[in-house]
Amino acid sequence: MSMEWGMANRLAQLIRPDNRCMWLPIDHGYFQGPTSKLEEPGKTIAPILEYADGLFVTRGVMRACVDPKASKPIILRVSGGTSMLGKDLAHEAVTTSMEEAIRLNASAVGVSVFIGSAYEHETLVNLSKLVNEGERYGIPVMAVTAVGREMEKRDARYLGLACRICAEQGARVVKSYYCSPDFDKVVRGCPVPVVVAGGPQVDTEMQVFEFVYDGIQKGAIGVNLGRNIWKHPYPVAMAKAIRALVHDNATPKQAHDLFETVKAGKA
């Protein structure tokens, strides 16, 4: 199945030749405002950008905080229209046009889909319309399986349903939360690549390394991980360790050893 050249080329910017990817999301402010540690996104990403394969970001932060001469491939966050103060985080619309994505030279666009919410229909139609436009211009669409505030929804049955529906609508990549058990079922039921979202911060570094490792073992092509890197007191050590898990097939223990080495200033 050959893919149109522009589409294939854009995906190849984001997904490395080993068919793995480590993407860094800094789009949280689109509904959270100046999130802790992301008050000044340019400063936050400066030490860690080199370890990412792509940056998931809104057009506003991209223009204000990302140097066009020293950037990474961009996944442009194009959905929004809600905030933490509003009634329902699921009530999103497409807020950035495909024309803007082309003008900004984005390698992909990303949109949230809230399956099972009051706005399931609207967000699925947002995805479908974006896919229609993306296919016309050769721009891949990443669907983000989003759950708003209801974190308990993140089991394999729910995520498997959400990922499959996003793929059926034409998403080229699906960003999903990790779940245990049965994450392999989520990936197996989704005919396009799955990337693991970071989710909430966990208590220890090892827990992060374990879920990233397990997600990749069970078929994810990589991660779209933000807070567990840039909120961490040692973001460079976390970025290097997670990159080793994604691209060097490191075990959680090897990743933890690397983390401790970098943290101690020995790497």
C-alpha positions, -999 to +999 in steps of 0.1 A: +000+000+000+019+030-012+013+063+005+013+097-013+048+111-012+040+142+009+021+122+035+049+096+037+075+123+039+058+141+068+053+109+087+089+101+081+100+134+098+081+123+129+086+086+130+123+077+128+137+050+105+135+024+134+097+030+132+098+045+167+090+080+179+095+102+210+072+133+208+072+161+233+038+177+240+038+212+253+002+220+243-013+218+278-018+255+280-045+255+254-070+246+281-050+249+313-033+283+309+002+287+322+007+252+336+033+247+363+068+244+348+053+255+314+049+292+322+077+300+297+075+272+272+107+283+253+128+280+285+112+247+294+120+230+261+154+245+255+174+218+274+153+188+262+142+196+227+172+178+211+160+145+226+125+147+210+116+136+175+087+160+173+069+188+192+032+188+199+023+225+202-003+251+194+003+278+168+005+306+194+033+290+215+050+277+183+053+312+169+062+329+202+086+303+217+100+279+190+129+291+169+121+283+133+158+279+126+163+253+153+130+234+155+119+198+154+091+185+132+058+200+145+025+183+153+002+212+154-026+211+181-056+223+161-085+216+185-097+238+214-124+260+225-127+249+262-109+256+294-104+242+329-129+268+341-156+258+316-184+233+320-171+205+298-136+199+284-150+177+257-168+206+240-141+212+215-140+225+179-113+228+153-096+261+160-068+262+135-072+257+098-054+233+076-042+263+056-025+276+087-009+241+093+005+243+058+018+279+063+035+268+095+050+238+078+035+214+103+044+177+098+010+166+113-020+180+131-035+167+163-071+168+175-088+154+206-117+130+204-139+124+234-156+090+229-184+084+253-188+121+263-217+144+256-197+158+227-186+125+212-204+132+179-189+167+175-154+157+182-156+127+158-169+150+131-140+174+139-116+145+133-133+134+101-133+169+086-096+173+095-088+140+078-107+150+047-086+182+045-054+165+056-057+138+029-062+166+003-029+183+013-009+153+024-009+162+061-014+133+086-039+137+114-032+124+149-063+116+169-059+120+207-082+097+227-092+122+254-112+115+286-115+150+301-116+146+339-129+110+340-096+092+344-113+060+355-124+055+318-089+045+309-092+007+307-084-015+277-121-019+267-127+019+265-093+027+250-096-001+225-129+012+213-117+048+212-085+040+192-103+018+167-130+044+160-103+071+155-085+048+130-117+040+112-123+077+107-089+080+090-064+091+117-029+082+105-017+079+142-036+075+174-024+089+208-038+068+236-033+065+273-015+034+285-035+009+305-027-023+323-037-051+318-044-057+281-027-027+264-017-052+237-054-056+229-058-018+224-029-018+199-040-050+181-074-036+175-061-004+160-049-007+124-027+024+125+002+032+148-005+039+185+016+063+206+015+063+244+004+095+261+021+104+294-010+108+315-008+120+351+026+122+369+034+090+388+053+087+420+087+073+408+108+075+377+108+037+376+070+037+372+073+059+341+100+037+326+079+006+333+048+019+316+068+032+286+086-001+282+055-022+286+036+000+261+064-004+235+066-042+242+029-044+236+031-027+202+031+011+206+055+028+183+066+054+209+055+081+233+039+115+234+052+124+269+053+158+284+047+163+321+068+133+332+097+150+315+094+187+318+078+188+353+105+165+366+134+182+386+158+165+362+142+168+328+173+161+308+179+128+327+143+118+321+144+127+284+176+107+278+162+077+297+129+077+279+147+081+246+168+050+254+136+031+261+120+042+228+150+040+204+176+018+220+153-010+234+165-003+269+149-021+298+134-001+327+164-009+348+188+003+320+168+034+316+169+040+354+206+035+355+210+060+327+187+084+345+208+082+377+241+086+357+228+118+339+213+131+371+246+127+389+263+147+361+284+118+349+270+115+313 
